[in-house]
Amino acid sequence: MASLAWLLIPLLAAVGAGLWALLAHRNRESGKTGDISELNGYAAFRKAMEKTHSPTDAV
């Protein structure tokens, strides 16, 4: 019976890894991560950095 318990540990770990992989893959397809959102954020950063400010704005 003890050997059966030791065999269940890797089985449960494999099932957990499979569920984690499914969730990670689902988040990637939703568009919440990846190059497009990062490039949009970088474009917004560049636009903000390119704004010119007069010396009176720095008060």
C-alpha positions in Angstrom: 0.0 0.0 0.0 2.9 2.4 0.7 4.3 1.8 -2.8 0.9 2.9 -4.2 1.1 6.1 -2.3 4.6 6.8 -3.6 3.3 6.2 -7.2 0.4 8.7 -6.6 2.8 11.6 -5.8 4.3 11.9 -9.4 0.9 11.3 -10.9 -0.6 14.2 -8.9 2.4 16.3 -9.8 1.9 15.6 -13.5 -1.8 16.4 -13.3 -1.0 19.7 -11.5 1.6 20.6 -14.1 -0.9 19.9 -16.9 -3.5 22.2 -15.3 -0.9 24.9 -14.9 0.1 24.6 -18.5 -3.5 24.9 -19.6 -4.0 28.1 -17.6 -0.7 29.6 -18.8 -1.6 28.9 -22.4 -5.1 30.3 -22.0 -3.7 33.6 -20.6 -1.3 33.9 -23.5 -4.0 33.5 -26.1 -6.2 36.1 -24.5 -3.8 38.9 -25.5 -3.1 40.0 -22.0 0.6 39.1 -22.5 3.0 39.2 -25.4 4.6 41.5 -27.8 1.6 43.6 -28.8 0.8 44.8 -25.3 4.4 45.4 -24.6 4.9 47.4 -27.8 1.8 49.5 -27.1 3.2 50.3 -23.6 6.6 51.2 -25.0 4.9 53.5 -27.6 3.0 55.3 -24.8 6.2 55.7 -22.9 8.0 57.2 -25.9 5.1 59.5 -26.6 5.2 60.7 -22.9 9.0 61.2 -23.0 8.9 63.2 -26.3 6.6 65.9 -24.9 8.4 69.2 -24.4 7.9 71.1 -21.2 8.6 74.7 -20.5 10.7 75.6 -17.4 7.6 76.8 -15.6 6.0 73.3 -15.8 8.6 71.9 -13.5 7.4 73.7 -10.4 
